[in-house]
Amino acid sequence: MEFEHEKILKGANFCVWSNTVENIMKKDNTNEEKLKSLTHMENDVNGILFKIRKEKKKIQKITNLKKEE
């Protein structure tokens, strides 16, 4: 499958998360509620990073195999 690397890189950011973090911190919620929301977001981001790293490893393996040929 082909895809546009530049387009993906330009659109790949965590701006949405940044605004959400600010919104959570500005709300009149308890610190416990804020901590719960931020922890949930952190877990989501960690999950995304895990998937990214997994795919990078796959690509690196493929690249290394091609270099050995």
C-alpha positions in Angstrom: 0.0 0.0 0.0 1.3 3.4 -0.9 0.7 6.5 1.1 1.9 10.1 1.2 4.5 10.4 3.9 4.6 14.2 3.9 0.8 14.4 4.3 0.8 12.0 7.2 3.7 13.8 9.0 2.1 17.2 8.6 -1.2 15.9 10.0 0.4 13.7 12.7 0.5 15.8 15.9 -0.9 15.8 19.3 -2.5 19.3 19.1 -5.9 17.8 20.0 -4.4 16.3 23.1 -2.8 19.6 24.1 -6.1 21.5 23.9 -7.9 18.7 25.8 -5.3 18.8 28.6 -5.8 22.5 28.9 -9.5 22.1 29.0 -9.4 19.4 31.6 -7.2 21.6 33.8 -9.5 24.6 33.4 -12.6 22.7 34.4 -14.0 22.9 37.9 -13.5 19.2 38.6 -11.8 17.7 41.6 -8.1 16.9 41.3 -9.1 13.2 41.5 -11.3 13.6 38.4 -8.6 15.6 36.6 -6.0 12.9 37.4 -8.3 10.2 36.2 -8.9 11.9 32.9 -5.2 12.7 32.4 -4.2 9.1 33.2 -6.7 7.8 30.7 -5.3 10.1 28.0 -1.7 9.1 29.0 -2.7 5.4 28.5 -4.2 6.2 25.1 -1.0 8.0 24.0 1.2 5.1 25.4 -0.9 2.7 23.4 -0.5 4.7 20.2 3.3 5.0 20.8 3.5 1.2 21.4 1.8 0.6 18.0 4.1 3.1 16.3 7.2 1.4 17.8 5.9 -2.0 16.7 5.4 -0.9 13.1 8.8 0.8 13.1 10.4 -2.5 14.2 8.7 -4.3 11.4 9.9 -1.8 8.8 13.5 -1.9 10.3 13.4 -5.8 10.0 12.3 -5.6 6.4 14.9 -2.9 5.6 17.7 -5.0 7.2 16.6 -8.1 5.3 16.7 -6.2 2.0 20.2 -4.9 2.8 21.5 -8.4 3.4 20.3 -9.6 0.0 
